[in-house]
C-alpha cells in the first residue's frame, strides 16, 4: 500500500501565474502599448478627426464668403466713419470707449465705441447754429451743389438750388430733381463726394437719397431731399481754418447686380472712382496703371 501524498496547490481560474512556473515561462510584453485595441476603434477615431477637420474647413470657407459679401458695405462704412476721399460722414460721433490696442486704426475705434447723447454728432444739442457773434471763429459756409449722370442712364438729374449758406451746426434742406426720360423702369444708384476733402469728416447727412438705390418709373419725375449740416467741430480743425466754399457732387449711374447680388454702378471702374473723388489717390492711380498697360502706346 502506497503512502498518501498531499497534492500541490494550483491557481486554476486565476490570472496570476502559478508560483511553480519559472520566470522564463512568464509572458513578457516588448515595445510600446498599442494605441487602439482594435481596428474598429482606430477607424472610429480617424472618422472623428475627419469630421472635426471638415467642420473647421467649412467654418473658414463660410467666414471668407461672408467677408466677400460684406466687403462693399464695410468699405462704405469705413469711408463714412473717416471721411476718406471726400465721403460725407454719416456716422455718429462715438464716446470714449474701452482701451483698444495701439495698432487698431482710429476709424475702427470710432465704430466699436458706444455713442452717448452728449457726444452724438446727431444729438439735438449739437444741431444748434454757431453764430459769429457768439464765436469769432464761426463763419458761413457756401455749399454748392453739382450733379451729373452717366451716358448709359437716360435720366435728367439736377440740383433744385445752386448753393446755400449754412452756419456750423445749422441743418439745411436741399433738393435734387430726377426725371426718367425713357419708356422703361430704371433703377439708378448715386455716388457722391465733398471737396475740399479735409472738410468731409464734418459734413454730415441726416437724410439722403444716396443711401439707397432709386427706382424711377417710365417718364417719372421725383424730388429727392437732402438734409445735412456741417459739424461745429470744424471750427477747431486748423486744416479747415480757411475753408469757406464747399462743393457737394452727385453722380447717378444705372444700377446692375454684381456676382454677389449687390447693386453697383454700371460703369467702368475708373469712372466710378473719379465720381467718388479717388482719382487723386494711390488707389485710383494703381487702377489707371492697370488699364493703361493693356492699351497701345500713343506716342
Residue pairs with C-beta under 8 A, 6 or more apart in sequence:
8 20
10 18
11 17
11 18
11 19
17 26
35 42
36 42
36 45
68 260
69 260
69 262
72 260
72 262
72 264
76 87
77 91
77 111
78 84
78 107
79 85
79 87
80 87
80 88
80 89
80 90
80 91
81 89
81 91
81 107
81 110
81 111
82 106
82 107
82 201
83 89
83 194
83 197
83 200
83 201
83 202
83 203
84 200
85 193
85 197
85 200
85 276
85 277
85 278
85 281
86 193
86 194
86 195
86 196
86 197
86 200
86 276
86 277
87 192
87 193
87 194
87 200
87 276
87 277
88 192
88 193
88 194
88 200
88 203
88 204
88 205
88 228
88 248
89 121
89 200
89 201
89 202
89 203
89 204
89 205
89 231
90 204
90 205
90 208
90 211
91 110
91 111
91 121
92 115
92 120
92 121
92 122
93 110
93 115
93 119
93 120
93 121
93 231
93 233
94 109
94 110
94 111
94 112
94 113
94 114
94 115
94 119
95 113
95 114
95 115
95 116
95 118
95 119
96 113
97 109
97 112
97 113
97 114
98 113
100 108
100 109
100 112
117 123
117 125
118 125
120 126
121 204
121 231
122 204
122 206
126 169
126 231
126 232
127 169
127 170
127 171
127 229
128 169
128 170
129 167
129 168
129 169
129 170
130 138
130 167
130 168
130 169
130 232
130 235
131 138
131 167
132 138
132 139
132 140
132 167
135 235
137 235
137 236
138 167
138 168
138 232
138 235
139 167
139 244
140 165
140 166
140 167
140 244
141 165
141 166
141 167
141 168
141 230
141 243
141 244
141 245
141 246
142 163
142 164
142 165
142 244
142 245
142 246
143 163
143 164
143 165
143 166
143 172
143 174
143 228
143 230
143 246
143 247
143 248
144 162
144 163
144 245
144 246
144 247
144 248
145 159
145 161
145 162
145 163
145 174
145 176
145 248
145 250
146 159
146 247
146 248
146 249
146 250
147 157
147 158
147 159
147 176
147 249
147 250
147 251
147 252
148 157
148 249
148 250
148 251
148 252
148 275
149 155
149 156
149 157
149 251
149 252
149 253
150 251
150 252
150 253
150 254
150 265
150 266
150 267
150 271
152 253
152 254
152 266
152 267
153 186
153 188
153 252
153 253
153 254
154 180
154 181
154 182
154 186
155 178
155 179
155 180
155 181
155 186
155 188
155 216
155 252
156 177
156 178
156 179
156 181
157 176
157 177
157 178
157 179
157 250
157 252
158 176
158 177
159 174
159 175
159 176
159 177
160 174
160 175
160 176
160 177
160 223
161 174
161 175
164 172
164 174
166 172
166 229
166 230
168 230
168 231
168 232
168 234
168 235
169 229
169 230
169 231
169 232
170 229
170 230
171 206
171 227
171 228
171 229
172 227
172 228
172 229
173 225
173 226
173 227
174 225
174 226
174 227
174 228
175 223
175 224
175 225
175 226
176 209
176 223
176 224
176 226
176 250
177 221
177 222
177 223
177 224
178 188
178 214
178 216
178 221
178 222
178 224
178 252
179 216
179 219
179 220
179 221
179 222
180 186
180 216
180 217
180 218
180 219
180 220
180 221
181 219
182 218
182 219
183 218
183 219
184 218
185 215
185 216
185 217
185 218
186 215
186 216
186 254
187 213
187 214
187 215
187 254
187 255
187 263
188 213
188 214
188 215
188 216
188 252
188 253
188 254
188 255
189 213
189 214
189 252
189 253
189 255
189 263
189 264
189 265
190 209
190 210
190 214
190 250
190 251
190 252
190 253
191 210
191 250
191 251
191 253
191 265
191 272
191 275
191 276
192 208
192 210
192 248
192 249
192 250
192 251
192 276
193 200
193 249
193 275
193 276
193 277
194 200
194 203
194 246
194 247
194 248
194 249
194 277
195 246
195 247
195 249
195 277
196 243
196 246
197 277
198 237
198 239
198 240
198 243
199 230
199 234
199 240
199 243
199 246
202 230
202 231
202 233
202 234
202 237
202 240
203 228
203 230
203 231
203 246
203 248
204 228
204 229
204 230
204 231
205 226
205 227
205 228
206 227
206 228
206 229
207 225
207 226
207 227
208 226
208 227
208 228
209 224
209 225
209 226
210 250
213 255
213 263
214 222
214 224
214 252
216 222
228 248
230 246
234 240
234 243
249 275
249 277
251 275
253 265
253 266
253 267
253 272
253 275
254 265
254 266
254 267
255 263
255 264
255 265
255 266
256 263
256 264
256 265
256 266
257 263
257 264
258 264
265 272
265 275
269 287
270 279
270 284
270 287
270 288
270 291
273 279
273 283
273 284
273 287
274 284
278 284
279 288
